[in-house]
Amino acid sequence: MADFLTVALVCASTLAAPDCSRETALDVAVAPAPTPITCLMQGETLAAQSGFVRGQETYLKVACERRRTAALRPEAEAR
């Protein structure tokens, strides 16, 4: 399983880059990535193939997130 997620965010050009997030983006694409380098390289490719970016109206922001996994434990321990 990949340890990272590539998150490609397409945000309105009127939105400041620090404010561009999954919640504020116009479009979001997510894909697994095995390494941080792959994650960054894959982000632009992911957005380009999707056709999300629309000229000067939008911009692309690529984020790499570490995949979160929940610890599995027996029901009895959970109580």
Distance bins in CASP14 RR format, pairs under 12 A and 6 or more apart:
PFRMAT RR
TARGET T0000
AUTHOR 0000-0000-0000
RMODE 2
METHOD distances of the structure
MODEL  1
1 32 1 0 0 1 0 0 0 0 0 0 0
1 33 0 0 0 0 0 1 0 0 0 0 0
1 34 0 0 0 0 1 0 0 0 0 0 0
1 67 1 0 0 1 0 0 0 0 0 0 0
1 68 0 0 0 0 0 1 0 0 0 0 0
1 69 0 0 0 0 1 0 0 0 0 0 0
2 30 0 0 0 0 0 1 0 0 0 0 0
2 31 0 0 0 0 1 0 0 0 0 0 0
2 32 1 1 0 0 0 0 0 0 0 0 0
2 33 1 0 1 0 0 0 0 0 0 0 0
2 34 1 0 1 0 0 0 0 0 0 0 0
2 35 0 0 0 0 1 0 0 0 0 0 0
2 36 0 0 0 0 0 1 0 0 0 0 0
2 38 0 0 0 0 1 0 0 0 0 0 0
2 39 0 0 0 0 1 0 0 0 0 0 0
2 42 0 0 0 0 0 1 0 0 0 0 0
2 64 0 0 0 0 0 1 0 0 0 0 0
2 65 0 0 0 0 0 1 0 0 0 0 0
2 66 0 0 0 0 0 1 0 0 0 0 0
2 67 1 0 0 1 0 0 0 0 0 0 0
2 69 0 0 0 0 0 1 0 0 0 0 0
3 32 0 0 0 0 1 0 0 0 0 0 0
3 33 0 0 0 0 1 0 0 0 0 0 0
3 34 1 0 0 1 0 0 0 0 0 0 0
3 35 1 0 0 1 0 0 0 0 0 0 0
3 36 0 0 0 0 1 0 0 0 0 0 0
3 38 0 0 0 0 0 1 0 0 0 0 0
3 39 0 0 0 0 1 0 0 0 0 0 0
3 64 0 0 0 0 0 1 0 0 0 0 0
3 65 0 0 0 0 0 1 0 0 0 0 0
3 66 1 0 0 1 0 0 0 0 0 0 0
3 67 1 0 1 0 0 0 0 0 0 0 0
3 68 0 0 0 0 0 1 0 0 0 0 0
3 69 0 0 0 0 1 0 0 0 0 0 0
4 30 0 0 0 0 0 1 0 0 0 0 0
4 31 0 0 0 0 1 0 0 0 0 0 0
4 32 1 0 0 1 0 0 0 0 0 0 0
4 33 1 0 1 0 0 0 0 0 0 0 0
4 34 1 0 0 1 0 0 0 0 0 0 0
4 35 1 0 0 1 0 0 0 0 0 0 0
4 36 1 0 0 1 0 0 0 0 0 0 0
4 37 0 0 0 0 1 0 0 0 0 0 0
4 38 1 0 0 1 0 0 0 0 0 0 0
4 39 1 0 1 0 0 0 0 0 0 0 0
4 40 0 0 0 0 1 0 0 0 0 0 0
4 41 0 0 0 0 0 1 0 0 0 0 0
4 42 0 0 0 0 1 0 0 0 0 0 0
4 43 0 0 0 0 0 1 0 0 0 0 0
4 62 0 0 0 0 0 1 0 0 0 0 0
4 63 0 0 0 0 0 1 0 0 0 0 0
4 64 1 0 1 0 0 0 0 0 0 0 0
4 65 1 0 0 1 0 0 0 0 0 0 0
4 66 1 0 0 1 0 0 0 0 0 0 0
4 67 1 0 0 1 0 0 0 0 0 0 0
4 68 0 0 0 0 0 1 0 0 0 0 0
5 22 0 0 0 0 0 1 0 0 0 0 0
5 28 0 0 0 0 0 1 0 0 0 0 0
5 29 0 0 0 0 0 1 0 0 0 0 0
5 30 1 0 1 0 0 0 0 0 0 0 0
5 31 1 0 0 1 0 0 0 0 0 0 0
5 32 1 0 0 1 0 0 0 0 0 0 0
5 33 1 0 0 1 0 0 0 0 0 0 0
5 34 0 0 0 0 0 1 0 0 0 0 0
5 36 0 0 0 0 0 1 0 0 0 0 0
5 38 0 0 0 0 0 1 0 0 0 0 0
5 39 1 0 0 1 0 0 0 0 0 0 0
5 42 0 0 0 0 0 1 0 0 0 0 0
5 43 0 0 0 0 0 1 0 0 0 0 0
5 46 0 0 0 0 0 1 0 0 0 0 0
5 62 0 0 0 0 0 1 0 0 0 0 0
5 63 0 0 0 0 1 0 0 0 0 0 0
5 64 1 0 0 1 0 0 0 0 0 0 0
5 65 1 0 1 0 0 0 0 0 0 0 0
5 66 1 0 0 1 0 0 0 0 0 0 0
5 67 1 0 1 0 0 0 0 0 0 0 0
5 68 0 0 0 0 1 0 0 0 0 0 0
5 69 0 0 0 0 0 1 0 0 0 0 0
6 28 0 0 0 0 0 1 0 0 0 0 0
6 29 1 0 0 1 0 0 0 0 0 0 0
6 30 1 0 0 1 0 0 0 0 0 0 0
6 31 1 0 1 0 0 0 0 0 0 0 0
6 32 1 0 0 1 0 0 0 0 0 0 0
6 33 1 0 1 0 0 0 0 0 0 0 0
6 34 0 0 0 0 0 1 0 0 0 0 0
6 35 0 0 0 0 0 1 0 0 0 0 0
6 36 0 0 0 0 1 0 0 0 0 0 0
6 37 0 0 0 0 0 1 0 0 0 0 0
6 38 1 0 0 1 0 0 0 0 0 0 0
6 39 1 0 1 0 0 0 0 0 0 0 0
6 40 1 0 0 1 0 0 0 0 0 0 0
6 41 0 0 0 0 1 0 0 0 0 0 0
6 42 1 0 1 0 0 0 0 0 0 0 0
6 43 1 0 1 0 0 0 0 0 0 0 0
6 44 0 0 0 0 1 0 0 0 0 0 0
6 45 0 0 0 0 1 0 0 0 0 0 0
6 46 1 0 0 1 0 0 0 0 0 0 0
6 47 0 0 0 0 1 0 0 0 0 0 0
6 60 0 0 0 0 0 1 0 0 0 0 0
6 61 0 0 0 0 0 1 0 0 0 0 0
6 62 1 0 0 1 0 0 0 0 0 0 0
6 63 1 0 0 1 0 0 0 0 0 0 0
6 64 1 0 0 1 0 0 0 0 0 0 0
6 65 0 0 0 0 1 0 0 0 0 0 0
6 66 0 0 0 0 0 1 0 0 0 0 0
6 67 0 0 0 0 0 1 0 0 0 0 0
7 20 0 0 0 0 0 1 0 0 0 0 0
7 21 0 0 0 0 1 0 0 0 0 0 0
7 22 1 0 0 1 0 0 0 0 0 0 0
7 23 0 0 0 0 0 1 0 0 0 0 0
7 25 0 0 0 0 1 0 0 0 0 0 0
7 27 0 0 0 0 0 1 0 0 0 0 0
7 28 1 0 0 1 0 0 0 0 0 0 0
7 29 1 0 0 1 0 0 0 0 0 0 0
7 30 1 0 1 0 0 0 0 0 0 0 0
7 31 0 0 0 0 1 0 0 0 0 0 0
7 32 0 0 0 0 0 1 0 0 0 0 0
7 33 0 0 0 0 1 0 0 0 0 0 0
7 39 0 0 0 0 1 0 0 0 0 0 0
7 40 0 0 0 0 0 1 0 0 0 0 0
7 42 0 0 0 0 0 1 0 0 0 0 0
7 43 0 0 0 0 1 0 0 0 0 0 0
7 46 0 0 0 0 1 0 0 0 0 0 0
7 47 0 0 0 0 0 1 0 0 0 0 0
7 60 0 0 0 0 0 1 0 0 0 0 0
7 61 0 0 0 0 1 0 0 0 0 0 0
7 62 1 0 0 1 0 0 0 0 0 0 0
7 63 1 0 1 0 0 0 0 0 0 0 0
7 64 1 0 0 1 0 0 0 0 0 0 0
7 65 1 0 1 0 0 0 0 0 0 0 0
7 66 0 0 0 0 0 1 0 0 0 0 0
7 67 0 0 0 0 0 1 0 0 0 0 0
8 20 0 0 0 0 0 1 0 0 0 0 0
8 22 0 0 0 0 0 1 0 0 0 0 0
8 25 0 0 0 0 1 0 0 0 0 0 0
8 26 0 0 0 0 0 1 0 0 0 0 0
8 27 0 0 0 0 1 0 0 0 0 0 0
8 28 1 0 0 1 0 0 0 0 0 0 0
8 29 1 0 1 0 0 0 0 0 0 0 0
8 30 1 0 0 1 0 0 0 0 0 0 0
8 31 0 0 0 0 1 0 0 0 0 0 0
8 33 0 0 0 0 0 1 0 0 0 0 0
8 39 0 0 0 0 0 1 0 0 0 0 0
8 40 0 0 0 0 0 1 0 0 0 0 0
8 41 0 0 0 0 0 1 0 0 0 0 0
8 42 0 0 0 0 1 0 0 0 0 0 0
8 43 1 0 1 0 0 0 0 0 0 0 0
8 44 1 0 0 1 0 0 0 0 0 0 0
8 45 0 0 0 0 1 0 0 0 0 0 0
8 46 1 0 1 0 0 0 0 0 0 0 0
8 47 1 0 1 0 0 0 0 0 0 0 0
8 48 0 0 0 0 1 0 0 0 0 0 0
8 49 0 0 0 0 1 0 0 0 0 0 0
8 50 1 0 0 1 0 0 0 0 0 0 0
8 51 0 0 0 0 0 1 0 0 0 0 0
8 52 1 0 0 1 0 0 0 0 0 0 0
8 53 0 0 0 0 1 0 0 0 0 0 0
8 58 0 0 0 0 0 1 0 0 0 0 0
8 59 0 0 0 0 0 1 0 0 0 0 0
8 60 1 0 0 1 0 0 0 0 0 0 0
8 61 1 0 0 1 0 0 0 0 0 0 0
8 62 1 0 1 0 0 0 0 0 0 0 0
8 63 0 0 0 0 1 0 0 0 0 0 0
8 64 0 0 0 0 0 1 0 0 0 0 0
8 65 0 0 0 0 0 1 0 0 0 0 0
9 15 0 0 0 0 1 0 0 0 0 0 0
9 17 0 0 0 0 1 0 0 0 0 0 0
9 19 0 0 0 0 0 1 0 0 0 0 0
9 20 1 0 1 0 0 0 0 0 0 0 0
9 21 1 0 0 1 0 0 0 0 0 0 0
9 22 1 0 0 1 0 0 0 0 0 0 0
9 23 0 0 0 0 1 0 0 0 0 0 0
9 24 0 0 0 0 1 0 0 0 0 0 0
9 25 1 0 1 0 0 0 0 0 0 0 0
9 26 0 0 0 0 1 0 0 0 0 0 0
9 27 1 0 0 1 0 0 0 0 0 0 0
9 28 1 0 1 0 0 0 0 0 0 0 0
9 29 0 0 0 0 1 0 0 0 0 0 0
9 30 0 0 0 0 1 0 0 0 0 0 0
9 43 0 0 0 0 1 0 0 0 0 0 0
9 44 0 0 0 0 0 1 0 0 0 0 0
9 46 0 0 0 0 0 1 0 0 0 0 0
9 47 0 0 0 0 1 0 0 0 0 0 0
9 50 0 0 0 0 0 1 0 0 0 0 0
9 52 0 0 0 0 1 0 0 0 0 0 0
9 53 0 0 0 0 0 1 0 0 0 0 0
9 58 0 0 0 0 1 0 0 0 0 0 0
9 59 0 0 0 0 1 0 0 0 0 0 0
9 60 1 0 0 1 0 0 0 0 0 0 0
9 61 1 0 1 0 0 0 0 0 0 0 0
9 62 1 0 0 1 0 0 0 0 0 0 0
9 63 1 0 0 1 0 0 0 0 0 0 0
9 64 0 0 0 0 0 1 0 0 0 0 0
9 65 0 0 0 0 0 1 0 0 0 0 0
10 20 0 0 0 0 1 0 0 0 0 0 0
10 21 0 0 0 0 0 1 0 0 0 0 0
10 22 0 0 0 0 0 1 0 0 0 0 0
10 24 0 0 0 0 0 1 0 0 0 0 0
10 25 1 0 1 0 0 0 0 0 0 0 0
10 26 1 0 1 0 0 0 0 0 0 0 0
10 27 1 0 1 0 0 0 0 0 0 0 0
10 28 1 0 0 1 0 0 0 0 0 0 0
10 29 0 0 0 0 1 0 0 0 0 0 0
10 43 0 0 0 0 0 1 0 0 0 0 0
10 44 0 0 0 0 0 1 0 0 0 0 0
10 46 0 0 0 0 0 1 0 0 0 0 0
10 47 1 0 0 1 0 0 0 0 0 0 0
10 48 0 0 0 0 0 1 0 0 0 0 0
10 50 0 0 0 0 1 0 0 0 0 0 0
10 51 0 0 0 0 1 0 0 0 0 0 0
10 52 1 0 1 0 0 0 0 0 0 0 0
10 53 1 0 1 0 0 0 0 0 0 0 0
10 54 0 0 0 0 1 0 0 0 0 0 0
10 55 0 0 0 0 0 1 0 0 0 0 0
10 57 0 0 0 0 1 0 0 0 0 0 0
10 58 1 0 1 0 0 0 0 0 0 0 0
10 59 1 0 0 1 0 0 0 0 0 0 0
10 60 1 0 1 0 0 0 0 0 0 0 0
10 61 1 0 0 1 0 0 0 0 0 0 0
10 62 0 0 0 0 0 1 0 0 0 0 0
11 17 1 0 0 1 0 0 0 0 0 0 0
11 18 0 0 0 0 0 1 0 0 0 0 0
11 19 0 0 0 0 1 0 0 0 0 0 0
11 20 1 1 0 0 0 0 0 0 0 0 0
11 21 0 0 0 0 1 0 0 0 0 0 0
11 22 0 0 0 0 0 1 0 0 0 0 0
11 23 0 0 0 0 0 1 0 0 0 0 0
11 24 1 0 0 1 0 0 0 0 0 0 0
11 25 1 0 1 0 0 0 0 0 0 0 0
11 26 1 0 0 1 0 0 0 0 0 0 0
11 27 0 0 0 0 1 0 0 0 0 0 0
11 28 0 0 0 0 1 0 0 0 0 0 0
11 47 0 0 0 0 0 1 0 0 0 0 0
11 52 0 0 0 0 0 1 0 0 0 0 0
11 53 0 0 0 0 1 0 0 0 0 0 0
11 54 0 0 0 0 0 1 0 0 0 0 0
11 57 0 0 0 0 0 1 0 0 0 0 0
11 58 1 0 0 1 0 0 0 0 0 0 0
11 59 1 0 0 1 0 0 0 0 0 0 0
11 60 0 0 0 0 1 0 0 0 0 0 0
11 61 1 0 0 1 0 0 0 0 0 0 0
11 62 0 0 0 0 0 1 0 0 0 0 0
11 63 0 0 0 0 0 1 0 0 0 0 0
12 19 0 0 0 0 0 1 0 0 0 0 0
12 20 0 0 0 0 1 0 0 0 0 0 0
12 24 0 0 0 0 1 0 0 0 0 0 0
12 25 0 0 0 0 1 0 0 0 0 0 0
12 26 1 0 0 1 0 0 0 0 0 0 0
12 27 0 0 0 0 0 1 0 0 0 0 0
12 53 0 0 0 0 0 1 0 0 0 0 0
12 54 0 0 0 0 1 0 0 0 0 0 0
12 55 0 0 0 0 0 1 0 0 0 0 0
12 56 0 0 0 0 0 1 0 0 0 0 0
12 57 1 0 0 1 0 0 0 0 0 0 0
12 58 1 0 0 1 0 0 0 0 0 0 0
12 59 0 0 0 0 1 0 0 0 0 0 0
12 60 0 0 0 0 0 1 0 0 0 0 0
12 61 0 0 0 0 0 1 0 0 0 0 0
13 20 0 0 0 0 0 1 0 0 0 0 0
13 26 0 0 0 0 0 1 0 0 0 0 0
13 53 0 0 0 0 0 1 0 0 0 0 0
13 54 0 0 0 0 1 0 0 0 0 0 0
13 55 0 0 0 0 1 0 0 0 0 0 0
13 56 1 0 0 1 0 0 0 0 0 0 0
13 57 1 0 1 0 0 0 0 0 0 0 0
13 58 1 0 0 1 0 0 0 0 0 0 0
13 59 1 0 1 0 0 0 0 0 0 0 0
13 60 0 0 0 0 0 1 0 0 0 0 0
13 61 0 0 0 0 0 1 0 0 0 0 0
14 20 0 0 0 0 0 1 0 0 0 0 0
14 24 0 0 0 0 0 1 0 0 0 0 0
14 26 0 0 0 0 0 1 0 0 0 0 0
14 56 0 0 0 0 0 1 0 0 0 0 0
14 57 0 0 0 0 1 0 0 0 0 0 0
14 58 0 0 0 0 1 0 0 0 0 0 0
14 59 0 0 0 0 0 1 0 0 0 0 0
15 21 0 0 0 0 1 0 0 0 0 0 0
15 23 0 0 0 0 0 1 0 0 0 0 0
15 24 1 0 0 1 0 0 0 0 0 0 0
15 25 0 0 0 0 1 0 0 0 0 0 0
15 26 0 0 0 0 1 0 0 0 0 0 0
15 57 0 0 0 0 0 1 0 0 0 0 0
15 58 0 0 0 0 1 0 0 0 0 0 0
15 59 0 0 0 0 1 0 0 0 0 0 0
15 61 0 0 0 0 1 0 0 0 0 0 0
16 24 0 0 0 0 1 0 0 0 0 0 0
16 59 0 0 0 0 0 1 0 0 0 0 0
16 61 0 0 0 0 0 1 0 0 0 0 0
17 24 0 0 0 0 0 1 0 0 0 0 0
17 25 0 0 0 0 0 1 0 0 0 0 0
17 59 1 0 0 1 0 0 0 0 0 0 0
17 60 0 0 0 0 0 1 0 0 0 0 0
17 61 1 0 0 1 0 0 0 0 0 0 0
17 62 0 0 0 0 0 1 0 0 0 0 0
17 63 0 0 0 0 0 1 0 0 0 0 0
18 24 0 0 0 0 0 1 0 0 0 0 0
18 61 0 0 0 0 1 0 0 0 0 0 0
18 63 0 0 0 0 0 1 0 0 0 0 0
19 25 0 0 0 0 0 1 0 0 0 0 0
19 61 0 0 0 0 0 1 0 0 0 0 0
20 26 0 0 0 0 1 0 0 0 0 0 0
20 27 0 0 0 0 0 1 0 0 0 0 0
20 28 0 0 0 0 0 1 0 0 0 0 0
20 58 0 0 0 0 0 1 0 0 0 0 0
20 59 1 0 0 1 0 0 0 0 0 0 0
20 60 0 0 0 0 1 0 0 0 0 0 0
20 61 1 0 1 0 0 0 0 0 0 0 0
20 62 0 0 0 0 0 1 0 0 0 0 0
20 63 0 0 0 0 1 0 0 0 0 0 0
21 28 0 0 0 0 1 0 0 0 0 0 0
21 61 0 0 0 0 1 0 0 0 0 0 0
21 63 0 0 0 0 1 0 0 0 0 0 0
21 65 0 0 0 0 0 1 0 0 0 0 0
22 28 1 0 1 0 0 0 0 0 0 0 0
22 29 0 0 0 0 0 1 0 0 0 0 0
22 30 0 0 0 0 1 0 0 0 0 0 0
22 61 0 0 0 0 0 1 0 0 0 0 0
22 63 0 0 0 0 1 0 0 0 0 0 0
22 65 0 0 0 0 1 0 0 0 0 0 0
24 61 0 0 0 0 0 1 0 0 0 0 0
25 47 0 0 0 0 0 1 0 0 0 0 0
25 52 0 0 0 0 1 0 0 0 0 0 0
25 53 0 0 0 0 0 1 0 0 0 0 0
25 58 0 0 0 0 1 0 0 0 0 0 0
25 59 0 0 0 0 0 1 0 0 0 0 0
25 60 0 0 0 0 1 0 0 0 0 0 0
25 61 1 0 0 1 0 0 0 0 0 0 0
25 62 0 0 0 0 0 1 0 0 0 0 0
25 63 0 0 0 0 0 1 0 0 0 0 0
26 47 0 0 0 0 0 1 0 0 0 0 0
26 50 0 0 0 0 0 1 0 0 0 0 0
26 51 0 0 0 0 0 1 0 0 0 0 0
26 52 1 0 0 1 0 0 0 0 0 0 0
26 53 0 0 0 0 1 0 0 0 0 0 0
26 54 0 0 0 0 1 0 0 0 0 0 0
26 57 0 0 0 0 1 0 0 0 0 0 0
26 58 1 0 0 1 0 0 0 0 0 0 0
26 59 0 0 0 0 0 1 0 0 0 0 0
26 60 0 0 0 0 0 1 0 0 0 0 0
26 61 0 0 0 0 0 1 0 0 0 0 0
27 46 0 0 0 0 0 1 0 0 0 0 0
27 47 0 0 0 0 1 0 0 0 0 0 0
27 50 1 0 0 1 0 0 0 0 0 0 0
27 51 0 0 0 0 1 0 0 0 0 0 0
27 52 1 0 1 0 0 0 0 0 0 0 0
27 53 0 0 0 0 1 0 0 0 0 0 0
27 54 0 0 0 0 1 0 0 0 0 0 0
27 57 0 0 0 0 0 1 0 0 0 0 0
27 58 0 0 0 0 1 0 0 0 0 0 0
27 59 0 0 0 0 0 1 0 0 0 0 0
27 60 0 0 0 0 1 0 0 0 0 0 0
27 61 0 0 0 0 0 1 0 0 0 0 0
28 43 0 0 0 0 0 1 0 0 0 0 0
28 46 0 0 0 0 0 1 0 0 0 0 0
28 47 0 0 0 0 0 1 0 0 0 0 0
28 50 0 0 0 0 0 1 0 0 0 0 0
28 52 0 0 0 0 1 0 0 0 0 0 0
28 60 0 0 0 0 0 1 0 0 0 0 0
28 61 0 0 0 0 0 1 0 0 0 0 0
28 62 0 0 0 0 0 1 0 0 0 0 0
28 63 0 0 0 0 0 1 0 0 0 0 0
28 65 0 0 0 0 0 1 0 0 0 0 0
29 42 0 0 0 0 1 0 0 0 0 0 0
29 43 1 0 0 1 0 0 0 0 0 0 0
29 44 0 0 0 0 0 1 0 0 0 0 0
29 45 0 0 0 0 0 1 0 0 0 0 0
29 46 1 0 1 0 0 0 0 0 0 0 0
29 47 1 0 0 1 0 0 0 0 0 0 0
29 48 0 0 0 0 0 1 0 0 0 0 0
29 49 0 0 0 0 1 0 0 0 0 0 0
29 50 1 0 1 0 0 0 0 0 0 0 0
29 51 0 0 0 0 1 0 0 0 0 0 0
29 52 1 0 0 1 0 0 0 0 0 0 0
29 53 0 0 0 0 0 1 0 0 0 0 0
29 60 0 0 0 0 1 0 0 0 0 0 0
29 61 0 0 0 0 0 1 0 0 0 0 0
29 62 0 0 0 0 1 0 0 0 0 0 0
29 63 0 0 0 0 0 1 0 0 0 0 0
30 39 0 0 0 0 0 1 0 0 0 0 0
30 42 0 0 0 0 0 1 0 0 0 0 0
30 43 0 0 0 0 1 0 0 0 0 0 0
30 46 0 0 0 0 1 0 0 0 0 0 0
30 47 0 0 0 0 0 1 0 0 0 0 0
30 50 0 0 0 0 0 1 0 0 0 0 0
30 62 0 0 0 0 0 1 0 0 0 0 0
30 63 0 0 0 0 1 0 0 0 0 0 0
30 64 0 0 0 0 0 1 0 0 0 0 0
30 65 0 0 0 0 1 0 0 0 0 0 0
30 67 0 0 0 0 0 1 0 0 0 0 0
31 38 0 0 0 0 1 0 0 0 0 0 0
31 39 0 0 0 0 1 0 0 0 0 0 0
31 41 0 0 0 0 0 1 0 0 0 0 0
31 42 1 0 0 1 0 0 0 0 0 0 0
31 43 1 0 0 1 0 0 0 0 0 0 0
31 44 0 0 0 0 0 1 0 0 0 0 0
31 45 0 0 0 0 1 0 0 0 0 0 0
31 46 1 0 1 0 0 0 0 0 0 0 0
31 47 0 0 0 0 0 1 0 0 0 0 0
31 49 0 0 0 0 0 1 0 0 0 0 0
31 50 0 0 0 0 0 1 0 0 0 0 0
31 62 0 0 0 0 0 1 0 0 0 0 0
31 63 0 0 0 0 0 1 0 0 0 0 0
31 64 0 0 0 0 0 1 0 0 0 0 0
31 65 0 0 0 0 0 1 0 0 0 0 0
31 67 0 0 0 0 0 1 0 0 0 0 0
32 38 0 0 0 0 1 0 0 0 0 0 0
32 39 0 0 0 0 1 0 0 0 0 0 0
32 42 0 0 0 0 1 0 0 0 0 0 0
32 43 0 0 0 0 0 1 0 0 0 0 0
32 46 0 0 0 0 0 1 0 0 0 0 0
32 64 0 0 0 0 0 1 0 0 0 0 0
32 65 0 0 0 0 0 1 0 0 0 0 0
32 66 0 0 0 0 0 1 0 0 0 0 0
32 67 1 0 0 1 0 0 0 0 0 0 0
33 39 1 1 0 0 0 0 0 0 0 0 0
33 40 0 0 0 0 1 0 0 0 0 0 0
33 41 0 0 0 0 1 0 0 0 0 0 0
33 42 1 0 1 0 0 0 0 0 0 0 0
33 43 0 0 0 0 1 0 0 0 0 0 0
33 45 0 0 0 0 0 1 0 0 0 0 0
33 46 0 0 0 0 1 0 0 0 0 0 0
33 62 0 0 0 0 0 1 0 0 0 0 0
33 63 0 0 0 0 0 1 0 0 0 0 0
33 64 1 0 0 1 0 0 0 0 0 0 0
33 65 0 0 0 0 1 0 0 0 0 0 0
33 66 0 0 0 0 0 1 0 0 0 0 0
33 67 0 0 0 0 1 0 0 0 0 0 0
34 41 0 0 0 0 0 1 0 0 0 0 0
34 42 0 0 0 0 1 0 0 0 0 0 0
34 64 0 0 0 0 0 1 0 0 0 0 0
34 67 0 0 0 0 0 1 0 0 0 0 0
35 41 0 0 0 0 1 0 0 0 0 0 0
35 42 0 0 0 0 1 0 0 0 0 0 0
35 64 0 0 0 0 1 0 0 0 0 0 0
35 66 0 0 0 0 0 1 0 0 0 0 0
36 42 0 0 0 0 0 1 0 0 0 0 0
36 43 0 0 0 0 0 1 0 0 0 0 0
36 62 0 0 0 0 0 1 0 0 0 0 0
36 63 0 0 0 0 0 1 0 0 0 0 0
36 64 1 0 1 0 0 0 0 0 0 0 0
36 65 0 0 0 0 0 1 0 0 0 0 0
36 66 0 0 0 0 1 0 0 0 0 0 0
37 43 0 0 0 0 0 1 0 0 0 0 0
37 64 0 0 0 0 1 0 0 0 0 0 0
38 44 0 0 0 0 0 1 0 0 0 0 0
38 45 0 0 0 0 0 1 0 0 0 0 0
38 46 0 0 0 0 0 1 0 0 0 0 0
38 62 0 0 0 0 0 1 0 0 0 0 0
38 64 0 0 0 0 1 0 0 0 0 0 0
39 45 0 0 0 0 0 1 0 0 0 0 0
39 46 0 0 0 0 0 1 0 0 0 0 0
39 62 1 0 0 1 0 0 0 0 0 0 0
39 63 0 0 0 0 1 0 0 0 0 0 0
39 64 1 1 0 0 0 0 0 0 0 0 0
39 65 0 0 0 0 1 0 0 0 0 0 0
39 66 0 0 0 0 1 0 0 0 0 0 0
39 67 0 0 0 0 0 1 0 0 0 0 0
40 46 0 0 0 0 0 1 0 0 0 0 0
40 60 0 0 0 0 0 1 0 0 0 0 0
40 61 0 0 0 0 0 1 0 0 0 0 0
40 62 1 0 0 1 0 0 0 0 0 0 0
40 63 0 0 0 0 1 0 0 0 0 0 0
40 64 1 0 0 1 0 0 0 0 0 0 0
40 65 0 0 0 0 0 1 0 0 0 0 0
41 47 0 0 0 0 0 1 0 0 0 0 0
41 48 0 0 0 0 0 1 0 0 0 0 0
41 62 0 0 0 0 1 0 0 0 0 0 0
41 64 0 0 0 0 0 1 0 0 0 0 0
42 48 0 0 0 0 0 1 0 0 0 0 0
42 49 0 0 0 0 0 1 0 0 0 0 0
42 62 0 0 0 0 1 0 0 0 0 0 0
42 63 0 0 0 0 0 1 0 0 0 0 0
42 64 0 0 0 0 1 0 0 0 0 0 0
43 49 0 0 0 0 1 0 0 0 0 0 0
43 50 0 0 0 0 0 1 0 0 0 0 0
43 52 0 0 0 0 0 1 0 0 0 0 0
43 53 0 0 0 0 0 1 0 0 0 0 0
43 60 1 0 0 1 0 0 0 0 0 0 0
43 61 0 0 0 0 1 0 0 0 0 0 0
43 62 1 0 1 0 0 0 0 0 0 0 0
43 63 0 0 0 0 1 0 0 0 0 0 0
43 64 0 0 0 0 1 0 0 0 0 0 0
43 65 0 0 0 0 0 1 0 0 0 0 0
44 50 0 0 0 0 0 1 0 0 0 0 0
44 51 0 0 0 0 0 1 0 0 0 0 0
44 52 0 0 0 0 0 1 0 0 0 0 0
44 53 0 0 0 0 1 0 0 0 0 0 0
44 59 0 0 0 0 0 1 0 0 0 0 0
44 60 1 0 0 1 0 0 0 0 0 0 0
44 61 0 0 0 0 0 1 0 0 0 0 0
44 62 1 0 0 1 0 0 0 0 0 0 0
45 51 0 0 0 0 0 1 0 0 0 0 0
45 52 0 0 0 0 0 1 0 0 0 0 0
45 60 0 0 0 0 0 1 0 0 0 0 0
45 62 0 0 0 0 1 0 0 0 0 0 0
46 52 0 0 0 0 1 0 0 0 0 0 0
46 53 0 0 0 0 0 1 0 0 0 0 0
46 60 0 0 0 0 1 0 0 0 0 0 0
46 62 0 0 0 0 1 0 0 0 0 0 0
46 63 0 0 0 0 0 1 0 0 0 0 0
46 64 0 0 0 0 0 1 0 0 0 0 0
47 53 1 0 1 0 0 0 0 0 0 0 0
47 54 0 0 0 0 0 1 0 0 0 0 0
47 58 0 0 0 0 1 0 0 0 0 0 0
47 59 0 0 0 0 0 1 0 0 0 0 0
47 60 1 0 1 0 0 0 0 0 0 0 0
47 61 0 0 0 0 1 0 0 0 0 0 0
47 62 1 0 0 1 0 0 0 0 0 0 0
47 63 0 0 0 0 0 1 0 0 0 0 0
48 60 0 0 0 0 1 0 0 0 0 0 0
48 62 0 0 0 0 0 1 0 0 0 0 0
50 60 0 0 0 0 0 1 0 0 0 0 0
51 58 0 0 0 0 0 1 0 0 0 0 0
51 60 0 0 0 0 0 1 0 0 0 0 0
52 58 1 0 0 1 0 0 0 0 0 0 0
52 59 0 0 0 0 0 1 0 0 0 0 0
52 60 1 0 0 1 0 0 0 0 0 0 0
52 61 0 0 0 0 0 1 0 0 0 0 0
52 62 0 0 0 0 0 1 0 0 0 0 0
53 59 1 0 0 1 0 0 0 0 0 0 0
53 60 1 0 1 0 0 0 0 0 0 0 0
53 61 0 0 0 0 0 1 0 0 0 0 0
53 62 0 0 0 0 0 1 0 0 0 0 0
54 60 0 0 0 0 0 1 0 0 0 0 0
70 78 0 0 0 0 0 1 0 0 0 0 0
71 77 0 0 0 0 1 0 0 0 0 0 0
71 78 0 0 0 0 0 1 0 0 0 0 0
72 78 0 0 0 0 0 1 0 0 0 0 0
73 79 0 0 0 0 0 1 0 0 0 0 0
END
